């Protein structure tokens, strides 16, 4: 079963849309949903960019969705 993580700012509509989408898929995924305050998300995004590198530095949205098998 695939695992998917949704991390985002509590005040971001995109986070709530991604959260609803992941929850609606049901048992096909194992979701981890992490709501954050804006400053905490910004710090998390910096860590994520360092970890992933490359194109992740262009990411500016208030939500990040990533997964693994």
Buried (B, 14 or more C-beta within 10 A) or exposed (E): EEEBBBBBBEEBEBBBEBBEEBEEEEEEBEBEBBBBEEEBBEEBBEEBBEEEEEEBEEEEEBBBBEBEE
